Amino acid sequence: MQKEPGYILRDERLFNKFCAKENKVFGCQNLYGCSIACPLYRAKMVEYLYNEKSMTIGDAHKACLRKDLTGPEVMSCLRALVKTGDKTISMDVLMQILEKKNE
């Protein structure tokens, strides 16, 4: 029986399986969050924008980086910074988000 090819970035089931394995090895999900600093997640979003929205790779990449962080994502960044000292986001961007929330 021949195995069918799999595409991790295209198949949500394979992507989730792969991420679960990566998280077991690197513990990245709790430290960084999946949509904050994960290059695979961003690659998946860029691929979607490129294919489905006809954006260029550069425009799709910029669009993914400009995405505002949600409240839980900001808290995750702060938690990682306080607990481990790891910077999961630029401090300038984090300050802009916090100032925008306080307005």
mmCIF file of the C-alpha atoms, coordinates in Angstrom:
data_MODEL
# 
_entry.id   MODEL 
# 
loop_
_atom_site.group_PDB 
_atom_site.id 
_atom_site.type_symbol 
_atom_site.label_atom_id 
_atom_site.label_alt_id 
_atom_site.label_comp_id 
_atom_site.label_asym_id 
_atom_site.label_entity_id 
_atom_site.label_seq_id 
_atom_site.pdbx_PDB_ins_code 
_atom_site.Cartn_x 
_atom_site.Cartn_y 
_atom_site.Cartn_z 
_atom_site.occupancy 
_atom_site.B_iso_or_equiv 
_atom_site.pdbx_formal_charge 
_atom_site.auth_seq_id 
_atom_site.auth_comp_id 
_atom_site.auth_asym_id 
_atom_site.auth_atom_id 
_atom_site.pdbx_PDB_model_num 
ATOM 1   C CA . MET A 1 1   ? 0.000  0.000  0.000  1.00 0.00 ? 1   MET A CA 1 
ATOM 2   C CA . GLN A 1 2   ? 1.505  3.288  -1.107 1.00 0.00 ? 2   GLN A CA 1 
ATOM 3   C CA . LYS A 1 3   ? 1.347  6.247  1.238  1.00 0.00 ? 3   LYS A CA 1 
ATOM 4   C CA . GLU A 1 4   ? -0.195 9.462  -0.095 1.00 0.00 ? 4   GLU A CA 1 
ATOM 5   C CA . PRO A 1 5   ? 1.891  12.633 0.101  1.00 0.00 ? 5   PRO A CA 1 
ATOM 6   C CA . GLY A 1 6   ? 1.118  14.971 2.985  1.00 0.00 ? 6   GLY A CA 1 
ATOM 7   C CA . TYR A 1 7   ? 1.318  18.743 3.067  1.00 0.00 ? 7   TYR A CA 1 
ATOM 8   C CA . ILE A 1 8   ? 1.815  20.066 6.582  1.00 0.00 ? 8   ILE A CA 1 
ATOM 9   C CA . LEU A 1 9   ? 1.027  23.698 5.761  1.00 0.00 ? 9   LEU A CA 1 
ATOM 10  C CA . ARG A 1 10  ? -2.101 22.847 3.769  1.00 0.00 ? 10  ARG A CA 1 
ATOM 11  C CA . ASP A 1 11  ? -3.655 20.050 5.802  1.00 0.00 ? 11  ASP A CA 1 
ATOM 12  C CA . GLU A 1 12  ? -4.964 21.312 9.166  1.00 0.00 ? 12  GLU A CA 1 
ATOM 13  C CA . ARG A 1 13  ? -4.891 17.799 10.658 1.00 0.00 ? 13  ARG A CA 1 
ATOM 14  C CA . LEU A 1 14  ? -1.245 17.238 9.709  1.00 0.00 ? 14  LEU A CA 1 
ATOM 15  C CA . PHE A 1 15  ? -0.322 20.761 10.827 1.00 0.00 ? 15  PHE A CA 1 
ATOM 16  C CA . ASN A 1 16  ? -1.855 20.165 14.268 1.00 0.00 ? 16  ASN A CA 1 
ATOM 17  C CA . LYS A 1 17  ? -0.113 16.775 14.598 1.00 0.00 ? 17  LYS A CA 1 
ATOM 18  C CA . PHE A 1 18  ? 3.221  18.298 13.632 1.00 0.00 ? 18  PHE A CA 1 
ATOM 19  C CA . CYS A 1 19  ? 2.789  21.181 16.075 1.00 0.00 ? 19  CYS A CA 1 
ATOM 20  C CA . ALA A 1 20  ? 1.920  18.775 18.898 1.00 0.00 ? 20  ALA A CA 1 
ATOM 21  C CA . LYS A 1 21  ? 5.152  16.858 18.225 1.00 0.00 ? 21  LYS A CA 1 
ATOM 22  C CA . GLU A 1 22  ? 7.183  20.087 18.070 1.00 0.00 ? 22  GLU A CA 1 
ATOM 23  C CA . ASN A 1 23  ? 5.646  21.272 21.318 1.00 0.00 ? 23  ASN A CA 1 
ATOM 24  C CA . LYS A 1 24  ? 6.640  18.030 23.055 1.00 0.00 ? 24  LYS A CA 1 
ATOM 25  C CA . VAL A 1 25  ? 10.248 18.517 21.982 1.00 0.00 ? 25  VAL A CA 1 
ATOM 26  C CA . PHE A 1 26  ? 10.635 22.306 22.285 1.00 0.00 ? 26  PHE A CA 1 
ATOM 27  C CA . GLY A 1 27  ? 7.806  23.395 24.595 1.00 0.00 ? 27  GLY A CA 1 
ATOM 28  C CA . CYS A 1 28  ? 7.173  26.260 22.205 1.00 0.00 ? 28  CYS A CA 1 
ATOM 29  C CA . GLN A 1 29  ? 3.399  26.563 22.518 1.00 0.00 ? 29  GLN A CA 1 
ATOM 30  C CA . ASN A 1 30  ? 3.371  27.726 26.137 1.00 0.00 ? 30  ASN A CA 1 
ATOM 31  C CA . LEU A 1 31  ? 6.396  29.992 25.722 1.00 0.00 ? 31  LEU A CA 1 
ATOM 32  C CA . TYR A 1 32  ? 5.543  31.693 22.464 1.00 0.00 ? 32  TYR A CA 1 
ATOM 33  C CA . GLY A 1 33  ? 1.999  30.883 21.490 1.00 0.00 ? 33  GLY A CA 1 
ATOM 34  C CA . CYS A 1 34  ? 1.113  29.593 18.084 1.00 0.00 ? 34  CYS A CA 1 
ATOM 35  C CA . SER A 1 35  ? 0.238  32.824 16.363 1.00 0.00 ? 35  SER A CA 1 
ATOM 36  C CA . ILE A 1 36  ? 2.774  35.109 18.040 1.00 0.00 ? 36  ILE A CA 1 
ATOM 37  C CA . ALA A 1 37  ? 6.187  33.833 17.060 1.00 0.00 ? 37  ALA A CA 1 
ATOM 38  C CA . CYS A 1 38  ? 5.717  30.545 15.249 1.00 0.00 ? 38  CYS A CA 1 
ATOM 39  C CA . PRO A 1 39  ? 7.240  30.804 11.782 1.00 0.00 ? 39  PRO A CA 1 
ATOM 40  C CA . LEU A 1 40  ? 5.232  27.796 10.593 1.00 0.00 ? 40  LEU A CA 1 
ATOM 41  C CA . TYR A 1 41  ? 1.965  29.437 11.588 1.00 0.00 ? 41  TYR A CA 1 
ATOM 42  C CA . ARG A 1 42  ? 2.983  32.609 9.783  1.00 0.00 ? 42  ARG A CA 1 
ATOM 43  C CA . ALA A 1 43  ? 4.073  30.577 6.740  1.00 0.00 ? 43  ALA A CA 1 
ATOM 44  C CA . LYS A 1 44  ? 0.649  28.977 6.695  1.00 0.00 ? 44  LYS A CA 1 
ATOM 45  C CA . MET A 1 45  ? -1.038 32.386 6.820  1.00 0.00 ? 45  MET A CA 1 
ATOM 46  C CA . VAL A 1 46  ? 1.236  33.793 4.105  1.00 0.00 ? 46  VAL A CA 1 
ATOM 47  C CA . GLU A 1 47  ? 0.500  30.773 1.913  1.00 0.00 ? 47  GLU A CA 1 
ATOM 48  C CA . TYR A 1 48  ? -3.234 31.305 2.406  1.00 0.00 ? 48  TYR A CA 1 
ATOM 49  C CA . LEU A 1 49  ? -3.057 35.022 1.538  1.00 0.00 ? 49  LEU A CA 1 
ATOM 50  C CA . TYR A 1 50  ? -0.816 34.305 -1.442 1.00 0.00 ? 50  TYR A CA 1 
ATOM 51  C CA . ASN A 1 51  ? -3.045 31.571 -2.887 1.00 0.00 ? 51  ASN A CA 1 
ATOM 52  C CA . GLU A 1 52  ? -6.547 32.642 -1.880 1.00 0.00 ? 52  GLU A CA 1 
ATOM 53  C CA . LYS A 1 53  ? -6.282 36.441 -1.807 1.00 0.00 ? 53  LYS A CA 1 
ATOM 54  C CA . SER A 1 54  ? -3.783 36.823 -4.691 1.00 0.00 ? 54  SER A CA 1 
ATOM 55  C CA . MET A 1 55  ? -1.349 38.840 -2.580 1.00 0.00 ? 55  MET A CA 1 
ATOM 56  C CA . THR A 1 56  ? 2.350  38.881 -3.315 1.00 0.00 ? 56  THR A CA 1 
ATOM 57  C CA . ILE A 1 57  ? 4.592  36.991 -0.887 1.00 0.00 ? 57  ILE A CA 1 
ATOM 58  C CA . GLY A 1 58  ? 5.960  40.296 0.403  1.00 0.00 ? 58  GLY A CA 1 
ATOM 59  C CA . ASP A 1 59  ? 2.518  41.847 0.965  1.00 0.00 ? 59  ASP A CA 1 
ATOM 60  C CA . ALA A 1 60  ? 1.205  38.689 2.612  1.00 0.00 ? 60  ALA A CA 1 
ATOM 61  C CA . HIS A 1 61  ? 4.230  38.544 4.902  1.00 0.00 ? 61  HIS A CA 1 
ATOM 62  C CA . LYS A 1 62  ? 3.793  42.190 5.899  1.00 0.00 ? 62  LYS A CA 1 
ATOM 63  C CA . ALA A 1 63  ? 0.080  41.647 6.522  1.00 0.00 ? 63  ALA A CA 1 
ATOM 64  C CA . CYS A 1 64  ? 0.833  38.780 8.894  1.00 0.00 ? 64  CYS A CA 1 
ATOM 65  C CA . LEU A 1 65  ? 3.358  40.843 10.826 1.00 0.00 ? 65  LEU A CA 1 
ATOM 66  C CA . ARG A 1 66  ? 1.002  43.803 11.197 1.00 0.00 ? 66  ARG A CA 1 
ATOM 67  C CA . LYS A 1 67  ? -1.751 41.743 12.773 1.00 0.00 ? 67  LYS A CA 1 
ATOM 68  C CA . ASP A 1 68  ? -2.764 43.152 16.164 1.00 0.00 ? 68  ASP A CA 1 
ATOM 69  C CA . LEU A 1 69  ? -2.241 40.845 19.104 1.00 0.00 ? 69  LEU A CA 1 
ATOM 70  C CA . THR A 1 70  ? -5.271 39.841 21.128 1.00 0.00 ? 70  THR A CA 1 
ATOM 71  C CA . GLY A 1 71  ? -5.475 40.302 24.892 1.00 0.00 ? 71  GLY A CA 1 
ATOM 72  C CA . PRO A 1 72  ? -4.470 36.690 25.638 1.00 0.00 ? 72  PRO A CA 1 
ATOM 73  C CA . GLU A 1 73  ? -1.523 36.963 23.233 1.00 0.00 ? 73  GLU A CA 1 
ATOM 74  C CA . VAL A 1 74  ? -0.293 40.138 24.948 1.00 0.00 ? 74  VAL A CA 1 
ATOM 75  C CA . MET A 1 75  ? -0.595 38.372 28.304 1.00 0.00 ? 75  MET A CA 1 
ATOM 76  C CA . SER A 1 76  ? 1.356  35.416 26.916 1.00 0.00 ? 76  SER A CA 1 
ATOM 77  C CA . CYS A 1 77  ? 4.158  37.750 25.796 1.00 0.00 ? 77  CYS A CA 1 
ATOM 78  C CA . LEU A 1 78  ? 4.259  39.427 29.181 1.00 0.00 ? 78  LEU A CA 1 
ATOM 79  C CA . ARG A 1 79  ? 4.185  36.082 30.997 1.00 0.00 ? 79  ARG A CA 1 
ATOM 80  C CA . ALA A 1 80  ? 7.140  34.780 28.965 1.00 0.00 ? 80  ALA A CA 1 
ATOM 81  C CA . LEU A 1 81  ? 9.059  37.998 29.570 1.00 0.00 ? 81  LEU A CA 1 
ATOM 82  C CA . VAL A 1 82  ? 8.472  37.981 33.328 1.00 0.00 ? 82  VAL A CA 1 
ATOM 83  C CA . LYS A 1 83  ? 8.958  34.245 33.920 1.00 0.00 ? 83  LYS A CA 1 
ATOM 84  C CA . THR A 1 84  ? 11.926 33.513 31.680 1.00 0.00 ? 84  THR A CA 1 
ATOM 85  C CA . GLY A 1 85  ? 13.159 36.838 30.349 1.00 0.00 ? 85  GLY A CA 1 
ATOM 86  C CA . ASP A 1 86  ? 12.495 35.626 26.784 1.00 0.00 ? 86  ASP A CA 1 
ATOM 87  C CA . LYS A 1 87  ? 11.452 38.360 24.386 1.00 0.00 ? 87  LYS A CA 1 
ATOM 88  C CA . THR A 1 88  ? 8.703  36.937 22.203 1.00 0.00 ? 88  THR A CA 1 
ATOM 89  C CA . ILE A 1 89  ? 7.807  40.321 20.767 1.00 0.00 ? 89  ILE A CA 1 
ATOM 90  C CA . SER A 1 90  ? 9.608  43.597 20.230 1.00 0.00 ? 90  SER A CA 1 
ATOM 91  C CA . MET A 1 91  ? 9.372  45.743 23.351 1.00 0.00 ? 91  MET A CA 1 
ATOM 92  C CA . ASP A 1 92  ? 8.431  48.768 21.200 1.00 0.00 ? 92  ASP A CA 1 
ATOM 93  C CA . VAL A 1 93  ? 5.522  46.865 19.655 1.00 0.00 ? 93  VAL A CA 1 
ATOM 94  C CA . LEU A 1 94  ? 4.433  45.602 23.078 1.00 0.00 ? 94  LEU A CA 1 
ATOM 95  C CA . MET A 1 95  ? 4.465  49.137 24.490 1.00 0.00 ? 95  MET A CA 1 
ATOM 96  C CA . GLN A 1 96  ? 2.435  50.406 21.523 1.00 0.00 ? 96  GLN A CA 1 
ATOM 97  C CA . ILE A 1 97  ? -0.165 47.685 22.123 1.00 0.00 ? 97  ILE A CA 1 
ATOM 98  C CA . LEU A 1 98  ? -0.385 48.424 25.828 1.00 0.00 ? 98  LEU A CA 1 
ATOM 99  C CA . GLU A 1 99  ? -0.669 52.180 25.228 1.00 0.00 ? 99  GLU A CA 1 
ATOM 100 C CA . LYS A 1 100 ? -3.358 51.632 22.592 1.00 0.00 ? 100 LYS A CA 1 
ATOM 101 C CA . LYS A 1 101 ? -5.370 49.455 25.039 1.00 0.00 ? 101 LYS A CA 1 
ATOM 102 C CA . ASN A 1 102 ? -5.211 52.193 27.695 1.00 0.00 ? 102 ASN A CA 1 
ATOM 103 C CA . GLU A 1 103 ? -6.561 54.949 25.412 1.00 0.00 ? 103 GLU A CA 1 
# 
